[in-house]
Amino acid sequence: MTHQVHIIGGGLAGSEAAWQLARRGVRVRLSEMRGAGERSPAHQTDALAELVCSNSFRSDDDEKNAVGLLHHEMRQLDSLVMTAAAKAQVPAGSALAVDRDVFSAEVEAALAAQPTLEIVRERIDCLPESGLTIVATGPLTAASLADSIGAATGADSLAFFDAIAPIVHRDTIDMDICWMASRWDKGETKDYINCPMNKEQYLAFHAGLLAGEKTSFKEWEANTPYFDGCMPIEVMAERGLDTLRFGPMKPVGLDDPRTGRWPHAVVQLRQDNKLGTIWNMVGFQTKLKHAEQVRLFRTIPGLENAEFARLGGLHRNTFLNSPVLLDRQFRLKTAPHIRFGGQITGCEGYVESAAIGLLAGMMTAIEISGDTWTPPPRTTALGALLSHITGDAEADSYQPMNVNFGLFPPLHDVKKKQRKEAYTSRAKADLSTWLTSAEPAELTA
């Protein structure tokens, strides 16, 4: 099949872009190196849209939360990622968490069923010199292609560290010590396992994090910053004795049923698959060496006999200085036949990555049709992300960014307590207007 669009990378962004194009009848070649004898340092499988870190898409609250609003907007645009997430959902309170294997399988099955889409397991080493292309290789772009991108942009890609949290087998957690509750006791459901620590245990654990043997990346660690959203737990520990207690180990609202009081600190675990057999240690990204992880994490009350389905890890992520290099349609200014999508543009998070892939796919479809692209309003989550990445961000200090209300045009005449609801209400109304007025056939095909 002769393709009209070549998509490089079968992660969340590439899969979403392929879906948006193929369902509009565009002929697509989707190239994914995993399955052709290649694999990145963070991936475990050859599955499309593999979730390499957490299994959570974060809050699903579309009335008070920016990422929940992004969920809503993507659903209005027939997002494959949101559809697959609904089918793979596991309990996580107000968050949208998924069984990662079911999720990937749903994405791959949906794409494989598209008659105009060809999935090819191959590594692409150079940017194509011609033809519409979407590069969605993510923050773990293979070295050869990264070099090609660097040559085309005329600038070195920025880089930051990203870390992976451990996963524990549920039947090895001592529930005589741990208990179930919602995250920080918010909500009606009790979807998180809580491991309590008294002050003495916390201080010993904190000291162990500081002293524990870490993996070293001497060739690039010195000049590579950490992204705050995936900060290794031992790096947080280095920032102060109580930093963890105000972060992932915050005990607020969590009454230990044995004492009726909040513990000094708490470790929470979130369900990671539909069977409920494996649980993710929330916020416990780490670069501790594997043996050190096992030793130290088994000092956590309730995890003394824990068996790990996966231990934590650390890898380098790369991204473009998009406000300088890309136009308002994610096209490389020096080679406009090439678009970028997903985390390589400098967005952060599963949902944001998929959203940028969704937009890149829609932009390309409309370009092929000969129509004029009308961007989503900046007042929407999609529009706010698009604007931030493609020019509104400060280029000199550009860093990976999750969607948040700080990216939205401000509301000045609304009380602070009502502001989040006002942002989401305005966004939903403006998205609806956009969908009914801006090339409706192209947007909602």
N, C-alpha and C positions, 0 to 999 in steps of 0.2 A: 504494500500500500504506500503510495506516494503521500508524504505528509505535508500539511500546510504549516504546522507549528511543531517545533522540536522543543520538548521540555526535558531539561537535564536535572535529574534528582526526583526520587519517588518518596520523599518524606511527606509531611503534612501539607506544606505549601505546594509542592509539585503535584501531589495527588488531587488537591482541591482545584488547582488551575486546570489540570487535565479534565476533571469532571465538568467544570464550567464550560470548557471548549467542546468536549465530545458530546455533551447533551444538546448543544446547539448545532450539531452536525459537522463540526470542524474536524478534519483529519489530523490526528495527533500521534507523534512518536514520543513515548515516554521512556527515557533512558535511565536506568537505575543500576549502579555498579554492583550493589549487593546481589548475589546470585550468580555473578560471573567470576567468582573467585576472589572478590574484593570485599573488604569490610572496614568500617571506620573503628577507631579505638573504643567508641562508646556503644556501638550497636551489638546486639546479641543474636539477631536473626536476619533473614533475608526478606522479611515481610515489608510490604509497602506501609508507609505511615507508622512505622514502629515508634513507640513512646520510649525514649531512652532514659528518662529521668523519673519524674513523678508520674503517677497515673491519674492526676487530677487536672481538670480544666478550670479549677478554681470556682469562685462563686457563680451560682446560676440565678442570682437575684437580679432581675432586670429592672427593678424599681429604685434600688439604692446603690448599685454596684456597677462600675464601668465595664468590667469584664462580663458581668451578667447581661448588661445591655448589648455588648458585642455579640454574645450568644444569640440574643433575640434578633439582631439585625442580620446575622448570618443565616438564621433559620428562614427569614423572609426571602432570602436569595437562594434558597434550595441548596444550602451547604451540605456537601457530602460528609464532611467531618462532624457536623452537628447531628446528622441523621445516624451515622454509625455510632456516635457517642450515646445516643438515646437507646440504641439496641444493645449496647455493651455496658450500660450503666450499672454501677454497684452502689450500695448505701454509703453516703458521705455527708449526711445532714444537708445543709444548704448548698454544699459544693456539688459540682458535677464531676464525679470520678468514674472510671471505666475499668473493666477487665481488659488489660492491654492486648492480650492475644485475640479476644473476640473482636475488639475494635479494629485491629489491623486486618483481620480476616474479612470483616464487613466492608472495609474500604477497598480491599483488593478484589473482592467478588463483584462489587458494584462497577469498578473500573473495567474489569475483565469482560463484563457483559456489554460494554459499549462497542457497537460495530465499527465506529470510526476511530477507535483508539488501539494502538499497537504498543504493548509493553515489551521492552527489549532490555535484557540483562547485559549491560555493557558499560565499560568505563569510557567517559569522554575526557580526553586530555587537553583539548584546546577549544576556545570559543569558536563557533562556526563563523566563517567569513561572510556568509550571506544567509538569508532565510530567517523568517520570524522565529525567535528563540526566547524561551523563558528559562533562566538559570535559577534553580531552586535547590541548590546543593547544600544549603544550610551552613551552619557554623563549623562543620567538619569537612569542608570541601577538600577533596584529594589534592595533594601537593602539586601535581602537574597542572591541573585545571586552575588552582589558585595562582600559580605562576603566570598562567595565560591571562587570568583576570587582572593580575597586577600589571602586566605589560600593557593591557588595553586601557586601564584606568590612569596609568602614568603616576600612580601613587601607591605606597604600601598600604595594604589592608590593615585596619586596626585589629587588635586582638584582646581577648579577656579570658579569664578562667571560668569554667563552668563545672559544677560538681554533681555527683550522683549519690543519692541516699541508699542505704542498705534496705533489704527486704527480708522479713523474718517469717518462718513457718509458724502458723497460728497455733498448732498443737504443741509447740515448745514454749509458749508463753504461760507463765504461772498466774492463773486467774484468781487464785486465793489471795494474791497480793495486788494484782491489777484490777481495774473495774472499767465498765463501759460508761461513756458519757458523750455528749455532743462536744464539739470543739469549744473550749473555754465555757462550757455549759450554756451555749446559745442554741436555741431550737428545741423541738420536742423529741426528736429521735436521738438515740444513743449509739452513734456510729463509730466512735473512736475508743481505742483501748488506751487507758491511762496508767502509766507506771510512776508511782510517787517516790519522791526523794525527800528525806529530811535534810537539815542543814549540813550535818556531818557528811552524809553521803554525797551531797551536791559538791561540797568543797573538795572531797577526794576525787570526784569525777572531773571537776574543773582542772585540778592539778594534773590528772592523768591525761587530759586533752593537751595541755601545754607540754607535758614531758614526752608524750607518745611519739614514736618514730614515724615520720611522714615521708611520702614519696617526693622525690626531688626532681625538678625539671630545670636543671641548670642552664640549658641552652636558650630558654626563653622566659624563665620565671621572673627574672629581675626586672624586666621592663613590661610585664603584662599585668594589668590590674584585675581585680576581682569584680564581678558584677554583683551588686548588693542582693539581687533576688535569688542568687544561688551561692551565697557565701558559705564556704566550708565552716563547719561548726567549731573547729579548733581555731580558725581565724577570728570568729566572733568571740571565742573565749579569751583570745589575746587582747581584745579591746576593753576588757574590764571584767571584774569578778562577777558582776550582776548582769552583764549584757545578755547572757542566755536566758536569765530569769525574766527579762523583759522582751524576749524574742520567742524562739520555738519552744522553750521550756517554761513558759509563763503559766503559773498555777491558778490564775484568777478565775473564780467561779467554779472551781473543781473541788467539791467536797469529797474527801476520802471517806467512803462508807464505814471504814473501820474506826475513824476518829471523829468524823463529823466536821472536820476542819480542812482548810486548804493545805496541801503539802508545801514544803519550802520551794520545790520545783517539780516539774512533771515532764515525762517523755510521752508523747502521743504517737500512736500508730494508726494508720488508715488502711482500710481494706483495699487490696490491690487486684483481686480477681473476683469473678462472680461466685465461685465456690466458697470464697472466704477463707481459703487455705493459706494465703500469703498476705502479709501486712507490711506497709511501707512506714519507715521511721520518719515522721514528718519533720522536715527542716534539718535532717541529719546528714546533709551532703558533707563529704569528708575527703581529705587526701591522706588520712592515716593509712599506713601499710596494712594489708589484709590481716595478718596475724595480730597486729596491734588492735585493729577494730574488734576482732572476736574477743580478745582478752578484756578490753576496756568496756565494750558494750554489754558483756556478761556481768559487769558489776552493777548494772542498772537493776533495781528491784523488780522482780518479775521476769527478768530476762537472763537469769543465772544459767539456765540450760538452753538458751536460744540456739536454734539452728538457722542458718542464713541461706535463703534462696539466691541472694545476690549481695555482695558487699559493695561498699561505696567506692567511688573513683573520681578522678579529676581529668579533665581534658581541656585543651585550648580551643576557644571559639574565635572565629574571625568574622569580620563584617566590614562592609564598605562605609566610607564617609558619604552616605547617600545624599545629604543636602547639597553637596558640591558636585557629585558625580552623576546623579540621576535627574531626569526631568520629572515633571509632575505626573507622568504615566509610568514611572519606574524604568524608563528607557535610559540606557547608557548614552550620555550626551555625545560622546565621540563615535558611537556605533549604535544608532537608534533602532537597528533591527533586533537588538538584544535587550530584553527586559530582565530584571531581577525580581525574585519573589521570596518571601519568607524571611528567616532570621538573618540571612546574609545581608539584608538591607538595614539591619540594626534595630528591628523590632525584637521584643523578647517575650517568650511564652508560647505554649502550644497554640492557643486560640488566636493570638495576634499573628503568628506565623501563617496559620491557615487562612486567616482573613486577608493577609497581603497576597497570598497565592490566589485566593478567590478574586480579588480585584484585578490582579495581573491577567488572569484568565478572561475576565469580562472585558478588560481593555483591549486585549488581543482580538477577541471575537468581534468587537465593534470596529476595530481597525480593518479587519478582513471584510466586514460587511460594507465598508465605505462610509459608514455613518460617523457622526462626531461624538466623541466621548464627553459626557457630562458627568463630572465627579459627584459623589455623594456630598451633601452639605457638610461643612466643617462642624456643624452642631451635632452630627451623628458620631458614633464611635468609629465607624469605618472612615468617615471623612476626616476626623481628628487625627487618626493614625496616619492616613495618607498625607495630610498636610504636614505633620511633624517630620515624617521621614523624608519628604521630597522638597524641603526648603524652609520650613518654619523653625526647625531646630537650630541651635547655635553650632555651626560647623566645627569650630575650634575645640569644643568640649563635647562633641557628639558621643553618646554612649547608648548601649541597648536600653530600650524603654518598653515597659508594659503599658497597656492602655490605662489611662486614669483621667479623672475629671479635670486635672490641671492642663490637659491638652485641648480642652474644649473652650470655645469663646465664653468669656465669663458672664455670669448673671449678677447684676449689681443690685437689683431691686427685690431680691428674695432673701428672707431670713436664713441664717446659716443652717438651722436645723431642717429646713425644707429644701435646701439647695440640691441635694442629690436627687430627690424626687423630681425637682424642677428640670434638672439636666436631662433625666431619662424621658420625662414627658415631652419636652421640646424635641429631643432626638427622634422619638417614635413618630411624632407628628410630621417632622421634616423628612424622615425616611419615607413615610407613606406618600407625601407629596412628590418626592423624587421618583418613586416607583411608578406613579401614575402620569408623570409629565415628561420624563426624560427617556426617550426611546424605549417605551415599555416592552415592546416585543423583544428587543435585544436584551434588556435587563432581566426579564423574567421568563425567557423561553424555556 
